[in-house]
């Protein structure tokens, strides 16, 4: 099964994304916990694109393609924003106290914690973030 959704780089679109993931989870009969975790990871990835990939006044499209097999979901997020490879970001040290911890980085930590595999490519002026989740 393949599905896709196109959303604009506007934080209001996070609700549209959440509805898409919920419908996907229902179609695949995924447990609610899995749906919520997948939604959290994708919300973090898309929010990062919305907040950091483009100048704030420009409207752009973010494409999410989902492919499912009996054992895995593959999510491909594509955008034409500024190049950013989240796989190169060092893990956040969650053992530090809140006061000692630098701001940011928890979103990527969450994505890595939820997804089984993450890869990034920059092809044809596009960011392509692939996230795989075993089901």
C-alpha positions in Angstrom: 0.0 0.0 0.0 1.2 3.5 -0.8 -0.3 6.8 0.3 0.9 10.4 0.2 0.0 13.8 1.5 1.2 17.2 0.5 1.1 20.0 3.1 2.3 23.5 3.1 5.1 24.7 5.4 2.7 26.1 8.0 2.5 24.9 11.6 -1.3 24.7 11.3 -0.7 21.7 8.9 0.5 19.6 11.8 -3.2 18.8 12.5 -3.7 17.7 8.8 -0.6 15.4 9.2 -2.0 13.9 12.5 -5.3 13.1 10.8 -3.4 11.5 7.9 -1.4 9.3 10.3 -4.5 8.4 12.3 -6.3 7.3 9.1 -3.2 5.3 8.0 -3.0 3.6 11.4 -6.7 2.6 11.3 -6.4 1.3 7.7 -3.5 -0.9 8.8 -5.1 -1.8 12.2 -2.1 -0.5 14.1 -2.3 -0.3 17.9 -3.1 3.2 19.2 0.4 3.4 20.9 2.1 2.8 17.5 -0.1 5.4 15.8 0.7 8.0 18.5 4.5 7.3 18.4 4.6 7.5 14.6 2.6 10.7 14.7 5.0 12.2 17.3 8.1 11.3 15.2 6.6 12.7 11.9 5.3 15.8 13.7 8.8 16.5 15.0 10.3 16.0 11.5 7.7 18.1 9.8 7.8 20.9 12.4 11.6 21.1 11.9 11.1 21.5 8.2 8.4 24.1 8.7 10.4 26.1 11.3 13.9 25.9 9.8 14.0 24.9 6.1 12.4 28.0 4.5 12.3 31.8 5.0 9.2 32.4 7.2 7.1 34.3 4.6 7.5 31.8 1.7 5.0 29.1 1.1 6.3 25.7 0.0 5.1 22.1 -0.2 6.3 19.2 2.0 5.5 15.8 0.6 5.1 12.7 2.8 4.9 9.3 1.0 4.2 6.2 3.0 4.8 2.7 1.8 3.7 -0.3 3.8 4.7 -3.9 3.7 3.4 -6.6 6.1 6.4 -5.9 8.5 7.4 -2.3 7.9 6.2 1.2 7.2 8.5 3.4 5.2 8.0 7.2 5.4 9.7 9.5 2.9 9.6 13.2 3.7 10.7 15.4 0.8 11.1 19.2 0.8 13.1 21.8 -1.2 14.2 23.8 1.8 17.7 24.4 3.2 19.9 21.3 3.3 19.9 19.6 6.7 20.9 16.1 7.6 19.4 15.0 10.9 21.4 11.8 10.9 24.6 13.9 11.5 23.3 15.5 14.6 24.8 14.1 17.8 22.5 12.5 20.3 21.2 14.7 23.1 22.6 13.8 26.5 19.4 13.1 28.4 21.4 12.4 31.6 22.1 16.1 32.0 19.7 18.2 34.1 17.3 20.5 32.3 19.5 23.5 33.4 22.7 21.9 31.9 21.0 20.6 28.7 21.4 22.7 25.6 18.1 23.9 23.9 17.0 21.8 21.0 17.8 18.3 19.8 15.1 16.4 21.6 13.0 16.2 18.4 15.7 14.3 16.6 16.3 12.2 19.7 12.5 11.3 19.7 12.6 10.4 16.0 15.6 8.1 16.5 13.9 6.5 19.6 10.7 5.8 17.7 11.8 4.8 14.3 13.9 1.7 13.5 16.0 3.3 10.8 16.6 6.8 9.5 18.5 7.9 6.4 19.0 11.2 4.6 19.8 12.2 1.0 20.1 15.5 -0.8 19.2 14.9 -4.4 18.2 17.4 -7.1 17.9 20.3 -4.6 15.6 18.2 -2.3 16.0 17.0 1.2 14.8 13.3 1.4 14.4 11.9 4.9 13.5 8.3 5.0 12.2 6.8 8.3 11.4 3.1 8.7 9.2 1.7 11.4 8.8 -2.1 12.0 5.2 -3.1 12.6 
